[in-house]
């Protein structure tokens, strides 16, 4: 059902399960009503990590609010994609009310896994209550010695394996090293990276941070690894085919895909699921996309015999693929590459070598934009809004001028509710 408090109309929601199966009454309502309502341009927005439907619809309500006045003559419709993802509830989002857990986490020490996060993890990993209880106890107790950290790493890997099967980035083949390397080393690396994010520059003191400080990040990455794979599944097997169905029911409607974080991965993989010959997608806008910046490459610079998972899929768009990135997104600038390294990669971020692990192989769209795709345009936000944007191909837009606020460890990753970015979506779609 559509949210009656939504800021735009007509608005529909599409709910997908983890396998990409869509709620059929919602699907049928959309395909029947789009043409009836006289919609010419349909903006389809996919959220990133959120704990529930209300968080996703709150994002859509706020982001889309300025669109009607920015394009007053356009006959617009809007779709909010709801898919099963999660976030850790102690992560504040700029301009959104802080959760009780986030406030408490900033005020005083508390449980390492807050009740909202534990509930979300149970929903994400059904049947793993005993594993999650043990992980929570270990985080609370922080036992001495490597044996407990080894157990923690083994249990976190069990959860990460819940993400299979599903489409994997072919430019990221294999098991991420954080789930196969020595867990003490993995937790130490995360602990040091988190310390560097919270206290940039030289830090007084001796030794390395307590590896248990990085253990929660290891668990977070296990959950996000699952979300990453799930986003690809929902996009390729759910949203993509649905857009083909919509094109048949309402052939004149121009579709504009927008995705934040893993939602960016979702809408990008929807291009793989589009039936052959469907040209309804007129633009794609990625807001801090949490997937490989080589995804669209025909040749990987570090492995010329291989291609990205979405090689040339931008050609399925009858318009541009616009990728917003920000240097203030520390989630994608530091933690994503650290978590995305593969087994066998011999680099370490220990000590003063953190920079060495942030090599280009493991970079994310939302950190530095589309890479290794010839002809990609590169603009700052002012130039992009001054337009016109290229009519096709990949366009990197440095959005650091507005995407800049947020606390560690995520930084500005979720700082996307800005009228400038709503204007960019309209510019990408040549709307109004």
C-alpha positions in Angstrom: 0.0 0.0 0.0 1.2 3.5 -0.7 2.0 5.7 2.2 -0.8 8.3 2.7 1.7 10.8 4.1 3.9 10.7 1.0 5.1 14.1 -0.3 4.4 13.3 -3.9 1.6 11.8 -6.0 0.8 9.5 -7.6 3.1 7.2 -5.6 3.2 3.4 -5.6 5.3 1.0 -3.6 6.8 -2.3 -4.9 7.8 -4.8 -2.2 10.3 -7.5 -3.0 11.4 -10.5 -1.0 15.0 -11.7 -0.7 14.7 -13.8 -3.9 13.4 -10.9 -6.0 9.8 -12.0 -6.0 7.5 -9.0 -6.0 4.2 -8.4 -4.2 1.8 -9.2 -7.0 -1.1 -6.9 -6.0 1.3 -4.0 -5.8 2.8 -5.0 -9.2 -0.6 -5.3 -10.8 -1.8 -2.0 -9.3 1.2 -0.2 -10.7 1.0 -1.6 -14.2 -2.7 -0.9 -14.4 -2.6 2.6 -13.0 0.5 4.2 -14.5 -1.1 4.8 -17.9 -4.5 5.6 -16.4 -3.0 8.4 -14.3 -1.4 10.0 -17.4 2.2 9.5 -16.2 4.9 10.2 -18.7 8.0 9.9 -16.5 8.2 7.4 -13.6 10.9 7.9 -11.0 11.8 4.5 -9.3 13.8 4.9 -6.1 15.6 2.0 -4.3 16.8 2.5 -0.7 20.1 1.2 0.7 20.3 -0.3 4.2 17.2 0.4 6.3 15.7 -1.5 9.2 12.1 -1.2 8.0 9.6 0.1 5.6 9.0 3.3 7.5 12.7 4.2 7.2 12.6 3.7 3.4 9.4 5.7 2.9 10.8 8.5 5.1 13.8 8.7 2.8 11.5 8.8 -0.3 9.2 11.4 1.2 12.1 13.8 2.0 14.2 13.2 -1.1 11.3 13.5 -3.5 9.5 16.5 -1.8 11.1 19.2 -4.0 10.6 17.4 -7.3 7.0 18.7 -8.2 8.1 22.3 -7.9 11.3 21.7 -9.8 9.4 20.2 -12.7 5.9 21.7 -12.4 4.8 20.8 -15.9 6.0 17.2 -16.0 3.5 14.4 -15.7 5.5 12.5 -13.0 4.8 9.3 -11.1 6.9 7.8 -8.3 7.7 4.3 -7.1 9.4 3.4 -3.8 11.1 0.0 -3.9 11.0 -1.9 -0.6 13.4 -4.7 -0.3 14.7 -6.6 2.8 17.8 -4.9 3.9 19.1 -3.8 7.3 21.3 -1.3 9.0 22.9 -1.2 12.5 20.7 1.0 14.6 23.6 2.9 16.2 24.4 4.5 12.8 22.9 8.1 12.7 21.7 9.4 9.4 22.1 13.1 8.7 18.8 15.1 8.9 16.9 12.1 10.2 15.8 11.6 13.9 18.5 9.7 15.7 17.4 6.3 17.0 17.3 5.7 20.7 20.2 3.3 20.2 22.3 5.9 18.5 21.7 8.4 21.2 22.5 5.9 23.9 25.6 4.8 22.1 26.9 8.3 22.0 26.1 9.0 25.6 27.4 6.0 27.5 28.7 2.5 27.1 26.0 0.0 26.5 25.4 -3.4 24.9 27.6 -4.0 21.9 24.5 -5.1 20.0 21.5 -2.9 20.7 18.1 -4.5 20.8 17.0 -2.9 17.5 20.1 -4.2 15.8 19.7 -7.7 17.3 16.1 -7.7 16.1 17.2 -6.7 12.6 19.9 -9.3 12.5 17.4 -12.0 13.5 15.1 -10.9 10.6 18.0 -11.0 8.2 19.4 -14.3 9.4 16.3 -16.4 10.4 17.2 -19.6 12.2 20.5 -18.2 13.5 19.3 -17.0 16.9 21.8 -19.1 18.8 24.7 -17.8 16.6 23.6 -14.2 17.1 23.2 -14.7 20.9 26.8 -16.1 21.1 28.2 -13.2 19.0 26.4 -10.7 21.2 27.8 -12.3 24.4 31.3 -12.3 22.9 31.0 -8.6 22.0 29.8 -7.8 25.5 32.4 -9.9 27.4 35.4 -9.3 25.2 37.3 -12.4 26.4 41.1 -12.3 26.4 43.1 -14.3 23.9 42.9 -15.3 20.3 40.6 -18.3 20.8 37.5 -16.1 21.4 38.2 -13.9 18.4 38.7 -17.0 16.3 35.3 -18.2 17.4 33.8 -14.8 16.7 35.3 -14.9 13.2 34.0 -18.4 12.5 30.5 -17.4 13.6 30.5 -14.2 11.5 31.6 -16.2 8.5 28.6 -18.5 9.0 26.3 -15.5 8.7 28.2 -14.2 5.6 27.6 -17.6 3.9 23.8 -16.9 4.3 24.3 -14.4 1.4 24.8 -17.3 -1.1 23.6 -18.0 -3.8 23.2 -14.8 -5.7 24.9 -12.7 -8.4 28.4 -11.9 -7.4 30.5 -9.1 -9.0 32.8 -10.9 -11.4 35.4 -8.2 -10.7 35.3 -9.4 -7.0 35.4 -13.2 -7.5 36.2 -15.3 -4.4 35.7 -15.0 -0.7 36.4 -11.6 0.9 39.6 -11.9 3.0 37.9 -10.6 6.1 36.0 -13.9 6.4 38.9 -16.2 5.7 42.0 -14.6 7.1 43.0 -14.9 10.7 40.2 -13.3 12.7 42.5 -11.5 15.1 44.2 -9.8 12.1 40.8 -9.0 10.5 39.6 -7.4 13.8 42.9 -5.5 14.3 42.6 -4.1 10.8 39.0 -2.9 11.3 39.9 -1.5 14.8 42.8 0.5 13.4 40.7 1.8 10.4 37.9 2.8 12.8 40.4 4.6 15.1 41.8 6.4 12.1 38.4 7.5 11.0 37.5 8.8 14.4 40.8 10.5 15.1 42.4 11.6 11.8 46.1 12.2 12.0 48.7 11.0 14.6 47.2 9.4 17.7 48.9 9.6 21.0 49.5 6.3 22.8 51.2 3.0 22.2 50.3 -0.2 20.5 47.3 -1.0 18.3 43.6 -0.6 19.3 41.8 -3.5 21.0 40.9 -5.9 18.3 37.4 -6.3 19.9 36.9 -2.7 18.8 36.9 -4.0 15.2 34.9 -7.2 15.9 31.6 -5.4 15.6 32.7 -4.0 12.2 33.4 -7.6 11.1 29.9 -8.6 12.1 28.5 -5.5 10.3 30.4 -6.5 7.1 29.0 -10.0 7.3 25.5 -8.5 7.3 26.4 -6.1 4.5 27.9 -8.8 2.4 24.5 -10.5 2.5 22.8 -7.2 1.7 25.1 -6.7 -1.3 24.3 -10.0 -2.8 20.6 -9.6 -2.1 20.5 -6.2 -3.8 21.9 -7.8 -7.0 19.3 -10.6 -6.8 16.4 -8.3 -6.3 17.5 -6.0 -9.1 18.3 -8.7 -11.7 15.5 -11.2 -11.0 12.9 -8.8 -9.5 13.0 -5.2 -10.7 14.5 -5.8 -14.2 11.8 -8.2 -15.4 9.1 -6.0 -13.8 10.2 -3.0 -15.8 9.9 -5.2 -18.9 6.3 -6.0 -17.9 5.6 -2.3 -17.2 7.0 -1.4 -20.7 4.5 -3.7 -22.2 1.6 -2.4 -20.2 2.4 1.3 -20.6 4.8 1.6 -23.6 5.0 5.3 -23.5 6.2 5.7 -19.9 9.8 6.9 -19.5 11.5 5.2 -16.4 14.2 6.8 -14.3 16.0 4.6 -11.8 17.5 6.0 -8.6 19.4 4.0 -6.0 21.2 4.8 -2.8 24.0 2.7 -1.5 23.1 -1.0 -2.0 20.0 0.3 -3.7 22.3 1.7 -6.4 23.6 -1.9 -6.9 19.9 -3.0 -7.1 18.9 -0.6 -9.9 22.2 -1.3 -11.7 21.6 -5.0 -11.7 18.0 -4.3 -12.9 19.7 -3.5 -16.2 20.8 -7.1 -16.5 17.3 -8.2 -15.9 15.7 -6.0 -18.5 14.2 -8.1 -21.3 16.0 -7.7 -24.7 14.8 -4.7 -26.7 13.2 -2.9 -23.8 14.3 0.8 -24.0 12.0 2.2 -21.3 14.9 3.2 -18.9 15.9 6.7 -19.8 18.3 7.4 -16.9 20.0 5.8 -13.9 21.2 7.9 -11.0 23.4 6.3 -8.4 23.7 8.0 -5.0 26.7 6.8 -3.1 26.6 3.4 -4.8 28.0 0.6 -2.7 29.4 -1.6 -5.3 32.6 -1.9 -7.4 33.6 1.1 -9.4 34.7 -1.4 -12.1 31.3 -3.0 -12.5 30.6 -1.5 -16.0 34.2 -2.0 -17.3 34.9 -4.3 -20.3 38.4 -4.8 -19.1 39.7 -4.6 -15.5 42.9 -2.6 -15.2 44.4 -5.1 -12.8 43.1 -8.2 -14.7 42.8 -7.3 -18.4 41.3 -10.7 -19.2 38.3 -10.1 -17.0 35.3 -7.7 -17.2 33.0 -6.1 -14.6 29.8 -7.8 -13.5 27.8 -5.3 -15.5 30.0 -5.0 -18.5 28.4 -2.5 -21.0 25.0 -2.6 -19.2 24.9 1.2 -19.3 24.2 0.7 -23.0 20.7 -0.6 -22.0 19.9 2.9 -20.8 18.3 5.2 -23.4 20.1 8.0 -21.6 22.9 8.6 -19.1 24.1 6.7 -16.1 25.0 9.4 -13.5 27.2 8.3 -10.6 27.4 10.6 -7.6 30.4 10.2 -5.4 31.9 12.1 -2.4 35.2 12.1 -0.7 33.4 12.5 2.6 31.9 9.0 2.4 34.2 7.1 4.7 32.0 4.0 4.6 32.9 3.6 1.0 36.3 5.3 1.1 37.8 3.2 3.9 35.6 0.3 5.1 34.3 -0.9 1.7 37.8 -1.5 0.2 39.0 -3.0 3.4 36.0 -5.4 3.5 36.1 -6.2 -0.2 39.7 -7.5 -0.5 39.8 -11.1 -1.5 41.6 -14.1 0.0 45.1 -14.2 -1.3 45.6 -10.5 -1.3 48.8 -10.0 0.7 48.4 -6.4 1.6 47.8 -5.4 5.2 46.6 -2.1 6.7 48.5 -2.7 9.9 50.4 0.2 11.4 51.1 3.1 9.0 50.1 0.9 6.0 46.4 1.7 6.0 46.7 3.6 2.7 48.2 0.5 1.0 45.0 -1.5 1.4 42.9 1.2 -0.2 44.1 0.3 -3.7 41.9 0.8 -6.8 41.0 -2.8 -7.1 38.5 -2.7 -4.3 37.1 0.8 -4.7 33.4 1.7 -4.7 31.2 3.8 -7.1 30.2 6.2 -4.3 33.8 7.0 -3.4 35.3 7.9 -6.8 32.8 7.1 -9.5 32.7 4.8 -12.5 36.2 3.7 -13.5 37.8 2.1 -16.6 34.9 2.9 -18.9 36.2 5.0 -21.8 34.4 8.2 -22.5 33.1 8.6 -18.9 32.4 12.3 -18.3 33.6 13.9 -15.0 31.9 16.9 -13.6 31.4 18.6 -10.2 27.9 19.2 -9.0 27.7 22.8 -10.1 28.8 21.9 -13.6 26.3 19.0 -13.7 23.5 21.2 -12.7 24.6 24.0 -15.1 24.0 21.3 -17.8 23.2 20.0 -20.1 24.4 16.5 -19.0 25.6 14.1 -21.7 22.7 12.4 -23.3 24.2 8.9 -22.9 27.1 7.0 -21.4 28.6 7.2 -17.9 28.8 10.5 -16.0 30.7 10.9 -12.8 29.5 13.8 -10.6 31.5 14.8 -7.6 28.7 15.6 -5.1 31.1 16.5 -2.2 29.8 20.0 -2.1 26.6 18.7 -0.5 27.3 15.1 0.5 29.6 15.9 3.3 28.0 15.5 6.7 28.0 12.4 8.9 29.7 10.8 11.9 32.2 8.0 11.7 32.4 5.2 10.7 30.0 5.9 7.8 30.8 9.6 7.3 28.5 11.2 4.7 27.3 7.9 3.1 23.7 8.7 3.9 23.8 12.4 3.5 21.8 12.4 0.3 18.6 14.4 1.0 19.4 17.6 -0.8 17.4 19.5 -3.5 20.5 19.6 -5.6 20.5 15.9 -5.9 16.8 15.9 -6.8 17.6 18.4 -9.5 20.3 16.1 -10.7 17.8 13.2 -11.1 15.6 15.4 -13.2 18.6 16.6 -15.3 19.7 13.0 -15.9 16.2 12.1 -17.1 15.8 15.3 -19.2 12.6 16.0 -17.2 11.1 19.5 -17.2 
